[in-house]
């Protein structure tokens, strides 16, 4: 594999492993364990496995390794470790790095399950957590201490699309010796190269854009080889967050079309956001590609598009939002995102329902907020469908 390949070429050919049969599509190695030719080989492999040697599926698998190497090449990372889900990746990345007495700083705007790990689980095990407004660099400067172990944030927050200045926060963290851990799922590895901006560890829920068709769960953590193999791998292989070989095969093949898919989705999202902004039932549109987004300038520096996600506020609160959802003809109601199909979510009653009303209000999640994951449908059809649904909500 060449370091000079462009992303699309890397996504098609990166990490490929072929058996003696020369198969075109990567093989699926559905096996829990591996056979050794002799006892001495078994002993040696447990002491120090080679690059293409495997012990047990919880530790690694040839099909899983294809996925890991392909996305690592795309991200520009030294190594990667795949997990059973995006949340297994978040849990593994954070817990593998932390111990009782450590201090971290986290952006306040997080996906509900990420917030549960940071707000509830980490303090339960003795980790001190300071929350900040991720878009306020002064708060980061005031919160990061000499003893801060890491900072954690979503590069683009779920669901209201706050965009954090990765390079600036990384500079603040690194000046104090803290590591930078980023959940980059909304921005995708196509639109944002987080490691180049200063991140040390990057997390993806591969369930989202990487699969892209709502078929399976998966996650991945990327970073230096030393971090992946010496810190993360021991934690994950002993706690059991392994990715299924079949899911790895799906995800590795999903990567082949990732660039094409997300660019088409982002193009549709930009057109849809402009159309929604003109609808009288919509009081606010949040799309990083629009000049009226609060962090548009930051987004433009970090990404070459506005991404595939939109958040809107519907006049009339939850009742009107529900009317709009129930009037959809093409778009679907679900809590996934990054799919080929356009999906709408009502965060305050689903993904963020565990939060108090005050917490949701602080994050900008109102009863009328809808999160839109734009798919691959013709933008004209999406504009028409959302338009008639919002007409019904206003009626």
C-alpha positions as CSV (number, residue, x, y, z in Angstrom):
1,X,0.0,0.0,0.0
2,X,1.4,3.4,-1.0
3,X,1.5,6.5,1.2
4,X,0.9,8.5,-2.0
5,X,-2.5,7.1,-2.7
6,X,-5.5,9.5,-2.6
7,X,-8.3,8.7,-0.1
8,X,-10.6,6.9,-2.6
9,X,-7.8,4.6,-3.7
10,X,-6.9,3.8,-0.1
11,X,-10.5,3.0,0.7
12,X,-10.7,0.5,-2.1
13,X,-7.3,-1.2,-1.8
14,X,-6.0,-0.4,1.7
15,X,-5.4,-3.2,4.2
16,X,-6.3,-5.9,1.6
17,X,-5.5,-9.5,2.6
18,X,-5.8,-12.3,0.1
19,X,-5.4,-16.0,0.7
20,X,-3.7,-18.5,-1.6
21,X,-7.0,-18.5,-3.6
22,X,-6.6,-14.9,-4.7
23,X,-10.2,-14.0,-3.9
24,X,-11.5,-10.5,-5.2
25,X,-13.5,-9.7,-2.1
26,X,-11.9,-10.1,1.4
27,X,-12.5,-13.4,3.1
28,X,-14.6,-13.6,6.2
29,X,-12.8,-15.6,8.9
30,X,-15.6,-16.7,11.1
31,X,-13.5,-18.4,13.8
32,X,-13.0,-17.9,17.5
33,X,-9.6,-19.4,17.7
34,X,-6.6,-20.4,15.6
35,X,-4.6,-23.7,15.3
36,X,-0.8,-23.8,15.9
37,X,1.4,-26.3,14.2
38,X,3.2,-27.1,17.4
39,X,3.4,-26.2,21.1
40,X,6.4,-24.0,20.6
41,X,4.6,-21.9,18.1
42,X,1.7,-21.4,20.5
43,X,4.1,-20.4,23.2
44,X,5.9,-17.9,21.0
45,X,2.7,-16.4,19.6
46,X,1.4,-15.7,23.1
47,X,4.6,-14.0,24.0
48,X,4.9,-11.9,20.8
49,X,2.5,-12.3,17.9
50,X,3.7,-11.1,14.5
51,X,1.8,-8.7,12.3
52,X,-0.2,-11.4,10.6
53,X,-0.5,-13.9,13.4
54,X,-3.6,-14.4,15.5
55,X,-4.4,-16.0,18.8
56,X,-8.1,-15.6,19.6
57,X,-10.9,-13.6,18.1
58,X,-11.2,-11.4,21.1
59,X,-7.6,-10.3,20.5
60,X,-7.7,-10.0,16.7
61,X,-8.9,-11.6,13.5
62,X,-7.7,-11.4,9.9
63,X,-11.0,-9.9,8.7
64,X,-11.1,-7.4,11.5
65,X,-7.5,-6.5,10.7
66,X,-8.4,-5.6,7.1
67,X,-10.9,-3.0,8.5
68,X,-8.5,-1.7,11.0
69,X,-5.7,-1.2,8.5
70,X,-7.9,0.4,5.9
71,X,-9.4,3.0,8.2
72,X,-6.0,3.7,9.8
73,X,-4.5,4.4,6.4
74,X,-7.4,6.8,5.6
75,X,-7.1,8.6,9.0
76,X,-3.3,8.8,8.8
77,X,-3.0,6.9,12.1
78,X,-0.2,4.5,13.0
79,X,-2.7,1.8,14.2
80,X,-6.3,1.1,15.0
81,X,-8.4,-1.3,17.2
82,X,-11.9,-2.2,16.2
83,X,-14.7,-2.7,18.7
84,X,-18.2,-4.2,18.9
85,X,-19.9,-0.8,18.8
86,X,-19.2,2.9,18.9
87,X,-19.8,3.0,22.6
88,X,-17.4,0.2,23.2
89,X,-14.8,2.4,21.4
90,X,-15.6,5.4,23.6
91,X,-15.6,3.2,26.8
92,X,-12.3,1.5,25.8
93,X,-10.5,4.7,24.8
94,X,-11.4,6.5,28.0
95,X,-11.2,3.7,30.6
96,X,-7.9,2.3,29.2
97,X,-6.3,5.7,29.8
98,X,-7.7,6.6,33.2
99,X,-7.4,5.5,36.8
100,X,-8.8,6.7,40.1
101,X,-7.5,10.2,41.0
102,X,-7.1,11.3,37.4
103,X,-8.7,14.5,36.1
104,X,-10.2,15.1,32.7
105,X,-11.9,18.0,31.0
106,X,-14.9,17.3,28.7
107,X,-17.2,19.3,26.5
108,X,-20.7,19.5,28.0
109,X,-22.4,18.8,24.6
110,X,-22.2,15.0,24.2
111,X,-24.3,12.2,22.9
112,X,-26.4,10.7,25.7
113,X,-24.5,7.5,26.2
114,X,-21.1,9.3,26.0
115,X,-22.4,11.7,28.7
116,X,-23.4,8.7,30.8
117,X,-19.8,7.4,30.7
118,X,-18.2,10.7,31.4
119,X,-20.7,12.1,33.9
120,X,-21.7,8.9,35.8
121,X,-19.3,6.0,35.2
122,X,-15.9,7.7,35.3
123,X,-16.7,9.6,38.6
124,X,-17.9,6.3,40.1
125,X,-14.4,4.9,39.6
126,X,-12.7,8.0,41.1
127,X,-12.0,10.1,38.0
128,X,-12.6,13.8,38.4
129,X,-14.5,15.4,35.5
130,X,-14.7,19.1,34.7
131,X,-17.3,20.1,32.1
132,X,-17.0,23.1,29.8
133,X,-18.7,24.8,26.9
134,X,-16.7,23.2,24.2
135,X,-16.9,26.2,21.9
136,X,-15.5,28.6,24.5
137,X,-11.7,28.5,24.5
138,X,-11.5,30.5,27.7
139,X,-13.3,27.8,29.5
140,X,-10.9,25.2,28.2
141,X,-7.9,27.3,29.3
142,X,-9.4,27.8,32.8
143,X,-10.3,24.1,33.2
144,X,-7.2,22.3,31.9
145,X,-4.7,21.8,34.8
146,X,-1.2,20.6,35.2
147,X,-2.5,17.3,36.3
148,X,-5.2,16.9,33.6
149,X,-4.8,13.5,32.0
150,X,-7.0,14.1,28.9
151,X,-9.6,16.2,27.3
152,X,-12.6,14.7,25.5
153,X,-15.1,16.1,23.1
154,X,-17.2,15.5,19.9
155,X,-15.7,17.5,17.1
156,X,-19.2,18.2,16.0
157,X,-21.7,17.7,18.8
158,X,-24.8,15.5,18.8
159,X,-27.5,16.7,18.2
160,X,-27.1,20.5,17.8
161,X,-23.9,20.5,15.8
162,X,-21.6,22.7,17.9
163,X,-18.2,22.7,16.1
164,X,-15.2,22.7,18.4
165,X,-11.9,24.3,17.3
166,X,-9.8,21.1,17.4
167,X,-6.4,22.7,16.8
168,X,-7.0,25.4,19.5
169,X,-8.2,23.0,22.1
170,X,-5.3,20.6,21.3
171,X,-2.8,23.4,21.8
172,X,-4.3,24.2,25.2
173,X,-4.3,20.5,26.3
174,X,-0.8,19.7,25.0
175,X,0.6,22.8,26.8
176,X,-0.4,21.1,30.0
177,X,0.7,17.6,29.0
178,X,-2.9,16.3,28.5
179,X,-3.9,14.0,25.7
180,X,-6.7,14.9,23.2
181,X,-9.4,12.3,22.6
182,X,-12.0,13.1,19.9
183,X,-15.2,11.5,18.9
184,X,-15.2,12.4,15.2
185,X,-18.3,10.6,14.0
186,X,-20.3,13.5,12.7
187,X,-17.4,15.0,10.8
188,X,-16.3,11.6,9.3
189,X,-12.7,10.8,8.5
190,X,-13.4,12.2,5.0
191,X,-14.2,15.7,6.0
192,X,-11.9,16.1,9.0
193,X,-8.4,14.8,9.6
194,X,-8.4,15.0,13.4
195,X,-4.9,13.7,14.0
196,X,-3.4,16.4,11.7
197,X,-5.3,19.0,13.7
198,X,-3.8,17.8,17.0
199,X,-5.9,14.9,18.3
200,X,-4.0,12.0,19.9
201,X,-6.8,9.5,19.9
202,X,-9.8,9.4,17.4
203,X,-13.0,7.5,17.9
204,X,-15.7,6.5,15.4
205,X,-18.9,4.7,15.7
206,X,-18.6,2.7,12.5
207,X,-22.3,1.9,12.8
208,X,-22.9,5.3,11.2
209,X,-21.4,6.6,8.0
210,X,-18.8,3.9,7.7
211,X,-21.4,1.2,7.3
212,X,-23.8,3.7,5.8
213,X,-26.7,1.3,5.2
214,X,-28.0,0.5,8.7
215,X,-26.7,-3.1,8.7
216,X,-24.5,-3.6,11.7
217,X,-22.8,-2.2,14.8
218,X,-19.1,-1.4,15.0
219,X,-16.6,1.0,16.4
220,X,-12.9,1.8,16.1
221,X,-10.2,3.7,18.0
222,X,-7.2,5.2,16.2
223,X,-3.9,6.5,17.5
224,X,-0.2,5.7,17.8
225,X,0.9,2.1,17.7
226,X,2.2,2.5,21.2
227,X,-1.2,3.6,22.5
228,X,-3.2,1.1,20.6
229,X,-1.0,-1.9,21.4
230,X,0.2,-1.0,24.9
231,X,-2.7,0.8,26.4
232,X,-5.9,0.1,24.5
233,X,-5.5,-3.5,23.3
234,X,-4.9,-5.0,26.8
235,X,-8.0,-3.3,28.1
236,X,-10.2,-4.3,25.2
237,X,-9.0,-7.9,24.8
238,X,-9.6,-8.6,28.5
239,X,-12.9,-6.8,28.7
240,X,-14.4,-8.4,25.6
241,X,-15.4,-5.5,23.3
242,X,-14.4,-7.4,20.2
243,X,-15.8,-6.7,16.7
244,X,-17.5,-9.6,14.9
245,X,-15.6,-10.8,11.8
246,X,-18.8,-10.6,9.8
247,X,-19.4,-7.0,10.9
248,X,-15.8,-6.2,10.1
249,X,-16.3,-7.5,6.6
250,X,-19.4,-5.3,6.1
251,X,-17.6,-2.3,7.5
252,X,-14.4,-2.8,5.4
253,X,-16.5,-2.9,2.3
254,X,-18.5,0.1,3.5
255,X,-15.3,2.0,3.6
256,X,-14.8,1.5,-0.2
257,X,-17.7,3.9,-1.0
258,X,-17.4,6.2,2.0
259,X,-15.9,9.1,0.2
260,X,-18.5,9.0,-2.6
261,X,-21.4,8.6,-0.2
262,X,-20.7,11.3,2.4
263,X,-19.8,13.9,-0.3
264,X,-23.2,13.2,-2.0
265,X,-24.9,13.4,1.4
266,X,-23.2,16.7,2.3
267,X,-24.3,18.2,-1.0
268,X,-27.9,17.2,-0.3
269,X,-27.6,18.5,3.3
270,X,-26.5,21.9,2.1
271,X,-29.4,22.2,-0.3
272,X,-31.9,20.9,2.3
273,X,-30.6,23.3,5.0
274,X,-31.2,26.3,2.8
275,X,-34.7,25.1,1.9
276,X,-35.6,24.5,5.6
277,X,-34.3,27.9,6.6
278,X,-36.9,29.5,4.3
279,X,-39.8,27.5,5.8
280,X,-42.1,29.5,8.1
281,X,-42.5,26.6,10.5
282,X,-38.7,26.5,11.2
283,X,-37.4,28.9,13.7
284,X,-33.8,27.9,13.5
285,X,-31.5,25.9,11.2
286,X,-28.1,24.7,12.4
287,X,-25.9,23.5,9.6
288,X,-22.1,24.2,9.8
289,X,-21.9,24.9,6.1
290,X,-24.2,27.9,6.4
291,X,-22.8,31.3,7.2
292,X,-25.4,31.8,10.0
293,X,-24.0,28.8,12.0
294,X,-22.3,30.1,15.2
295,X,-19.1,28.2,14.4
296,X,-19.2,28.5,10.6
297,X,-15.7,30.0,10.4
298,X,-14.2,27.1,12.6
299,X,-16.0,24.5,10.5
300,X,-14.7,26.1,7.3
301,X,-11.1,25.8,8.6
302,X,-11.5,22.2,9.7
303,X,-13.8,20.7,7.0
304,X,-14.3,21.2,3.3
305,X,-18.1,20.8,3.5
306,X,-20.8,21.4,6.1
307,X,-21.3,17.7,6.7
308,X,-24.3,15.4,6.4
309,X,-26.2,16.5,9.6
310,X,-28.7,19.3,10.1
311,X,-30.6,20.4,13.3
312,X,-33.7,22.5,13.1
313,X,-36.1,24.0,15.7
314,X,-39.8,23.6,14.8
315,X,-42.3,26.3,15.9
316,X,-44.9,24.8,18.2
317,X,-42.6,22.6,20.3
318,X,-42.9,18.8,20.7
319,X,-46.5,18.6,19.4
320,X,-45.5,20.3,16.1
321,X,-42.3,18.3,15.9
322,X,-44.3,15.1,16.3
323,X,-46.8,16.2,13.6
324,X,-44.0,16.8,11.2
325,X,-42.4,13.4,11.9
326,X,-45.7,11.6,11.5
327,X,-46.4,13.3,8.2
328,X,-43.1,12.2,6.6
329,X,-43.4,10.3,3.3
330,X,-39.8,9.5,2.3
331,X,-37.7,10.3,5.3
332,X,-37.7,7.8,8.2
333,X,-38.0,8.2,12.0
334,X,-35.1,6.5,13.7
335,X,-32.2,7.2,16.0
336,X,-29.4,6.1,13.7
337,X,-27.5,8.4,11.4
338,X,-25.1,8.4,8.5
339,X,-27.4,6.1,6.6
340,X,-28.2,6.0,2.9
341,X,-31.7,6.8,3.9
342,X,-32.6,10.2,5.4
343,X,-33.5,9.9,9.1
344,X,-35.1,12.3,11.5
345,X,-34.8,12.1,15.3
346,X,-36.5,13.9,18.1
347,X,-33.6,14.1,20.6
348,X,-35.5,15.3,23.7
349,X,-37.7,12.2,23.8
350,X,-35.1,9.6,22.5
351,X,-31.3,10.0,22.4
352,X,-31.2,12.7,25.1
353,X,-34.4,11.9,27.1
354,X,-32.3,10.9,30.1
355,X,-31.2,14.5,30.6
356,X,-33.1,16.9,32.7
357,X,-35.0,19.6,31.1
358,X,-32.5,22.1,32.4
359,X,-29.6,20.1,30.9
360,X,-31.3,19.9,27.5
361,X,-32.0,23.6,27.6
362,X,-28.4,24.4,28.4
363,X,-27.3,22.3,25.4
364,X,-29.9,24.0,23.1
365,X,-32.1,20.9,22.7
366,X,-35.6,22.3,22.8
367,X,-38.9,20.3,22.6
368,X,-39.1,21.4,18.9
369,X,-35.6,20.3,18.0
370,X,-35.3,17.7,15.2
371,X,-32.0,16.1,14.1
372,X,-31.8,15.3,10.4
373,X,-29.3,12.8,9.0
374,X,-29.3,13.4,5.3
375,X,-29.2,10.3,3.0
376,X,-28.6,9.7,-0.6
377,X,-32.1,10.4,-2.0
378,X,-32.5,13.2,-4.6
379,X,-32.3,16.5,-2.7
380,X,-35.4,17.7,-4.5
381,X,-37.4,14.8,-3.1
382,X,-36.2,15.5,0.4
383,X,-37.0,19.2,0.1
384,X,-40.5,18.3,-1.0
385,X,-41.0,15.7,1.7
386,X,-39.7,17.9,4.6
387,X,-41.7,20.8,3.2
388,X,-45.0,19.0,3.2
389,X,-44.3,17.6,6.7
390,X,-43.6,21.0,8.1
391,X,-46.7,22.3,6.4
392,X,-48.7,19.7,8.2
393,X,-47.0,20.6,11.5
394,X,-48.0,24.3,11.1
395,X,-51.6,23.4,10.1
